[in-house]
Amino acid sequence: MMITELIDQDDFRAQLQAWGLEGAKQLSLVECSHQLSEALSGPEQELWQERLASLLAKRELLHPEVQAMLDASMK
């Protein structure tokens, strides 16, 4: 099987917005990182960790920049 499409920054931001991160589609990846850090330290911390873990399970499909941001967020 050949992988032809990676989960890129646009896909990642769209997924964050679908999960409730306000305005994520219009933000840069760095700006999303800041909002994601807040979500990961907030009252829904476990939910966000599960969501991000579900993306990390697809590691082979992640664009390297998205993967790096997820790795940094999950530390």
C-alpha positions in Angstrom: 0.0 0.0 0.0 1.4 3.4 -0.9 0.6 6.4 1.3 -0.2 9.3 -1.0 -1.7 11.8 1.5 -0.4 12.9 4.8 -2.3 14.6 7.6 -0.9 18.1 7.0 -1.2 21.3 8.9 -4.6 22.2 7.3 -6.0 18.8 8.1 -4.7 19.1 11.7 -6.1 22.5 12.3 -9.5 21.5 10.8 -9.5 18.5 13.2 -8.7 20.7 16.2 -11.6 23.0 15.2 -13.9 20.1 14.9 -12.9 19.0 18.4 -13.8 22.5 19.7 -10.6 24.6 19.5 -12.1 27.9 18.5 -10.8 29.4 15.3 -8.1 26.8 14.8 -8.6 26.7 11.0 -7.5 30.4 10.8 -4.5 30.1 13.2 -0.9 29.2 12.4 0.4 25.9 13.8 2.3 27.9 16.5 -0.9 29.7 17.6 -2.7 26.4 17.7 0.1 25.0 19.8 -0.5 27.7 22.4 -4.3 27.0 22.5 -3.7 23.3 22.6 -1.4 23.7 25.6 -4.2 25.6 27.4 -6.6 22.8 26.5 -4.2 20.2 27.8 -3.9 22.0 31.1 -7.6 22.7 31.5 -10.5 20.8 32.9 -10.8 18.6 29.7 -7.2 17.6 29.9 -7.9 13.8 29.7 -10.2 14.2 26.7 -7.6 16.3 24.8 -4.9 13.7 25.6 -7.1 11.0 24.2 -7.8 13.0 21.1 -4.1 13.7 20.4 -3.2 10.1 21.2 -5.6 9.0 18.5 -3.8 11.1 16.0 -0.4 9.9 17.2 -1.6 6.3 16.6 -1.6 7.3 12.9 2.0 8.4 13.2 2.9 7.1 9.7 0.2 9.4 8.2 1.3 12.6 10.0 3.2 15.4 8.2 6.5 15.8 10.1 5.6 19.3 11.3 2.3 18.0 12.7 4.0 15.1 14.3 6.6 17.3 16.0 3.9 19.5 17.4 2.0 16.6 18.8 5.1 15.1 20.3 5.9 18.4 22.0 2.3 18.8 23.2 2.2 15.3 24.8 5.3 15.7 26.9 
